[in-house]
Amino acid sequence: MRLNIYDLRVEYTQNPLGIDTLAPKFDWILDSTERSQVQTSYQILVSSNEENLANDEADMWDSGVVESDQSIQIVYQGKELQSSKRYFWKVRVWDKHKVATPWSQAAYWSMGLLDKREWKGQWIGAKKETLDQKEWENPELIPSAFLRKEFSVSKSIESATMYITALGLYELHLNNQKVGDAYFAPGWTDYNKRVQYQTYDVTNLLKDGENTIGTIVGTGWYAGHVGMLGTCVYGEQPYVLVQMNIMYKDGSVEQVVTDQTWKTSVGPILYSDIIKGEYYDARLEMDGWSTPGFNDSNWQQPLIKDSYDGEIVSQLDPPVRVTKNMTPIEVSKSPSSSTIFDMGQNMIGWAKLTVSGEEGTKVTLRYAEMLERDGSLYTENLRRADPVDYYILSGHGVEQYEPHFTYHGFRYVEVICEKPEAILSLSIEGKVVHSDTPETGYFETSNEMVNQLYSNITWGQRGNFLSIPTDCPQRDERLGWTGDAQIFIRTASFNMDVARFFTKYVDDMVDAQLDSGAFTDVVPDGGWIDFKRRKYDKGETILRDVLHPIENWLTDGNPGWGDAGVVIPWTMYQVYGDKTVLVKHYEAMSKWIAYLEANSTDFLRPNDTVYGDWLSIGADTPKEVLSTAYFAYSVKLMAKIAHALDKKEDEKKYSNLFENIKISFNKAYITSDGKIKGDTQTVYVLALNMGLVFKEQKQLVASHLVDNIKKNDGHLSTGFLGVGYLLPVLTENGYTDVAYDLLNKDTFPSWLYSVKHGATTIWERWDGWTDHKGFQSAQMNSFNHYSLGSVGEWMFRYVAGIDVDSDIPGYKKIKIQPKPGGGLTYAKGEYQSVHGKIKSEWKIEKNEFTLKVSIPVNTEATVYMPGVGQNEDRTDVQLVENANSVTIYQVGSGEYEFVSKIG
């Protein structure tokens, strides 16, 4: 019966290190076997040391007993926090009986370097003559630099903390051990404005006497190839910045930092580029290079970077990690007699190679998502990307190899051995790599094809959430398209915990915002907008061949793309109850609205959008209708944001602006019989979803949407901007049966068409491959994208029936509202909300509908049962309504089972 406290988090993370938020937020989750259990008060203690906290001494903050049921997003209000300090905290709460729980287990967090002036090291890299290798002539693909520093420890250590960042990518070693399990650190930001740093507790890796820090530095996004933008977008070569603070037990502090005393060389990584793969020569390995006593007499002094003008900030998003290991399901021979391994799943990451053979033998690993009809790799759609890793054997027994600063999108791995007779053994294992956003969702139905669709949605998210939400992981793009992100964020938040991921991405969007107020189409922008606006001369023609095919792309202010600057923060507030993201970016969002208003005429947006309803199929949505609808939507959300922040004047201003847009939209685009200009599914979906249809016409407009679907032989025609709202709009307007029909379609175009043809991820386009045509144009044809997977939102909200009450964010108030149909006999969903796990599971037997739900402690739920409720035992259940079509209950926390009779 007792109330238990667990999962203490600071800034969404258990025991985070090196944060730079001066007023961090606390969360915890509660558990109890007693129904309708709630928190009525809480008390938080924060101390500067663990011993004080154990004695209930709070020298930093004692919140006192606060009468509140709030258990998330509680802002620290204690003494000023200090750089590099570790703080300890615990919490107790009072339950609905006003009985206090014991104190929770202690948790902690540490602060990072809060002032840029606290960084005492210098940015260092390898000199040009060090990077110039005769063995490799391609000037765009330079070797990864190895850097090292020996130092002594002569006193007893209390703690040692490593702070590190790079303009490029780094791998950190200390005394011959890799530090941490992250890849692609410090992540992709607009390096002209800011770079992230990471913090590691390395106390246990240090030893008495001599020690060695070693780093490997790759070009990454900073100096390597970036999507279609070419190479060296931010700088010519990579640099690293390291600072280790060693605190001794006698109270003294020593710092080891990057400076001219370090040594640098190149080694076995001849190049490692995100887009171009890696070349690794194991014969050049330098055993013990990060251990004391290694002979570095032939190593060079480093190159010192003069300065860095951007901000250095603590990492906001979760690290990129290996999250799954995959074993090939089939091995076959290609037409050229090479070996092809089928991983059974389209994924991102790389193949771990285990091999033995003669010294100098080259093994080539080539990656692709699909196969040609003859069984060879389909690589034409990769464009400028070169997803190939080369490994040259050292000849020293069994060797294992994984690339360092590259990743690939693939299902198939072709292994080519230069001298097959020289290979004694060979095997591979797939490594799945992405931003480590923990899984929060589970979804299952009686329809296996729908289950596979959900799997494809989650794998598409894994494959494209790597530091930023990319648009595809295999070709030469991998850019952070904002329109894709905003249409998918609600689905993404069901599947995984994306709070930290999108907190960082919103910062990226604001970094890229133009002075006009316009948000850019891709984030980080990489300086592309500025480049396009310059009158480039002969000295800038290096990008001319890149610019030509995309000269009308990567712009700013596009509807559905620029609107991400409002949609994503609002969605984060809804899902995680986080007002700080709204407060922090309120000015940026207001500037976006001002930009839209300034570039409108009579509250209508012009027909100047580049993308429209991108990749719609057989429909041409008028761009001015789409533009104005999104204009209205951003304004409508801004009114809600102003309300949440108690900005009454702004709320009134934006509400009035929305009404003016709505009136103009109806006059310009909606006829008296409910037809909307363009007569496409998307115009009806956007108008209904964004509240632009007056009440008396809603059913007419919805009926035209259904008529359009019927004219398309029961198929959808929506593109990126319409697809996420299509099924929710149908359900909300009484056409759940039509929504299920669309979900269950397996003929072209439909979600299940790709599933029927073996897809294991969401395709970029409906016609990526078709029976009658084969592969779509290779110029743009990804088989691992996420945008069209935004149907996942509807699957959770209306099939499983799990939703948030939009008036009370953060799943404090829950809606359980399953909509059975589509021939399903059962469905179940789980969602790990910030308040705890929500479960909804239903089944149909004959005409009886049974629903089992689980509601987290300290929340309540409204349960909507289809049909007439049959429950006899209504303990802790309040009956709100019992009509012929629906029975509504109000419940507190706990597990419940409901039964109703349905037609």
C-alpha positions, 0 to 999 in steps of 0.5 A: 500500500505504501507510496514508493519513490523511484527514478529520480531525474535531473533535467530528464536524466538520472545522475547527470554529469556536467550540466550547465543549467543554473536552475535545473528541473527535478522529476520523480515517479511514484508507485503504489498498489493502492488505487487513486493514490496521489501526492499531496505534498513534497519536500526536496533536500539538496546538499553539497556532500553526501554525508550531509544529505544522509543526515538530512542537512540541506546546505544548498536547498531545503524546499520545505514541505510544499503542498503540491501534487507536482512531481515533474519539472520542479525548478531548483530554487536554492543557493547559486550552483558552482562550476564543477561541483557535485550536488546530492539530493533526495525527496519525500512526499505525502500521500492522499492520507497525508502520510509521509513516505521515507526519504528516497534513495539519494541521487546526484548531479554535477555542474559543468564549466559554467563560464567559457573563461574556465576552459584553460586549454587550447584547441589543438590539431595536427599540422598539415604536414602531419596529415599529408600522407603519401599513401593517400592523395585525396585532399578531401579525405584526411587521416584522423589525428592521434594526440597524446599527453603524459602526466604524473599523479603524485598524491591521493586522488579525491576525484578526477573529471574530464571535460572534452569537446571537438570541432570535429569528432573525437574518441577519448582514451585514458591509460589505454582504455576508451572513456565512455561508450558514446560515438560521434561526440560532441554532436552536430551543432552550428559550430559558428555559434556553439559546440557541445562538450561532454563530462566524464568521471575518470577517477577510477581510470587514473593511477599513481605515477605516470598516466596518459590521455589520448584522443583520436580526432576525425573531421565529422560534420565540422571539416568532413562531408556534410550532406549535399553541402560539400566538405569543410563547411565549417572549417578546414580541419578538426581540433580538440579541446581537453581539460581534466580537473584532478582534485586531491584529498589534501584539497589541492587541484591540478589541471591537465589541458590541451596545449603545445606540450601534447604530441600528435601523429597519424595512424591506421585511420587513413580517413573516416568520413561520415558520408564517405566511409572509412579506410583502416590499415591495421598494419599502421596500428600503434600499440600502447599509444595511449599508455605511459612510456610509449615512444612518441619521439617521431610524433610532432607538436600540434597545431594550435587554433587561434581562437573559437568565438562560439559558445561552449555548452554542455551536451543537451541531447542523449549520447549516440550509442550502440543500442542493438547487435544484429546477426545476419539471417542469410548469407549469399553470393553476388553475381560477382561471387562476393559474399552478401550478408543479409541483416534482416533489418534495414538499420544504421550503424556498421558491420563489426568485422571479425577476420583472420588472414595474411598481412596486407590483405584488403577486405572491403565492406560495401553497404546498401538497403536493397538488392537489384533483381540479380542479387547485387547491391542497389546503390544508385540511390546513394548519390555522392555517398560512398558507404564503403569501409576498407580494412587491411589486415595486420596478420596478427591472429584474429582481428576485429574491426569497427569504423570510428567516425562514419555510419551507414544506412543498410540491410545488406553488407557485401564483403569483398576479399582482395585475395580470398585465399588469404582469408582464414576466417571471416564473420560480421555482426551488425551494430545499430547506432543512434541517439540513445533515446530510451524506448517508451512505447509498445504497440501490438494488435491482432493484425501482424501487418499492422504490427510490422508497420509499427516496427518499421516506424520505430526502426525508421526513428532509430535510423534517423535520430542521430544527434539531429533528426535526419531525413535519411541515413544512407545517401549524401543528405542526412540533413535535419529537415524541420518539416519532417521533424515537426510532423513526426514529433508526436509519433516520436514521443510515443516511441521513445523519450525524445525530451533531451533530443528535441530540447537540443534540436530546438536550440539548433533551430533558434541558432539558425533563425534569420534576422527576418524571423524566418526559420530555415528548412534544415537545421543546423543550417551549415551556413547554406542560406548565407552562401546562397545569398552571396554573389559568389565569384570564381573563388567560391565555385568549389560548391557550384556543382553542389549548388546547381541541383538544389539551388531552390532547396534549403531556403527559409520560411517555408510552411510546415518547415518553418512552423516547426519552430512553434510546433515542436516546442508546443508538442514538448510542452504537451508531452513532457509538461516543460514550460521552460522550452516555451519561456526560453524560445518565446521571443524566437517563436514570436519573431516567426509569427511576425515574419508570417504576418509581415509576408501575408496579404489580407491574412493570406500567405502567398503561393511561394512555398518550395515544397508544398505537400511534399511527395504527395501522390497524384494530388496537387495541393495549392500552395497558398492554401497550405501556406495559409493553413500553417500560418493559422496553425502557428498563430493558434499554437502561439495563443495557447503558448501565451495562455500557458505562460499567462501572457494575457495580452499576447493570448488575446492578440494571437487569438484575434489574429487567428480569427482574422486568418480563419475568416480570410481563409473561408472567404478565399478558399472554402465554398458554400457547399464545403469544397476547399480550393484544390479539392485534395485530401490535404486541404481538407485535412489541414483545414479541419485539423487547424480549426479553420472550418466553421462549425456549421460546415465541418461535416460538409468539409469532412464528407468531401474528404471522404469523397476524395478518398473514395474517388481514389479507390479508397487510397490516400494521396497525402504527402509529408504535411498531410499524412500525419493528420489524415487518420486523426481528422477522420476519426475526430469527425466520425469516420473511424471506419474510413481511417481503418480502411486506409490503415489496412490497405495493402495496395498502392499507395498505402502504408502496408504496400511497402510492408507487403513487399518486405519493408522493415523501415518506412520508405521516403516515398509511397512509390519508392518501389512498385510492382509495375515500375520497380525502383523510383528515380535514384535522385531521391529514393530512400528506404529509411525515412520517418515522415510517412510513419507519422501515422504512429500517433493515430495508432497510439491515440486511437487504436490503443487509445492512449492520449494526453489531455491537452489542457493539462500537459505531461500526462497528468490527466490521461485520456483512454479512448480506444476506437475499435475497428478494422477487423482487429480483435485485440490491441494493446499499447504501453507508454512510459510517460513522465509520470509513469507507465500507462497501459491500455489493452482491449479485446473483442469477443462476440459483442463484448468489449473488454478493456484493461487499463493501468494508470500511474500514481499521481495522475487521473484518467477519463476512460471512454468505453465504446458501447454500454458499460456492464461493470458491476464493481465500480470501486474507485470508479466514477461513472460520468456517462452511460449512453448507447454509443459510449460509456465514460468513467473517471478513475485515479491511479491503479489497474482496472478492467471494464466491459461493455456491450457493443453492436 
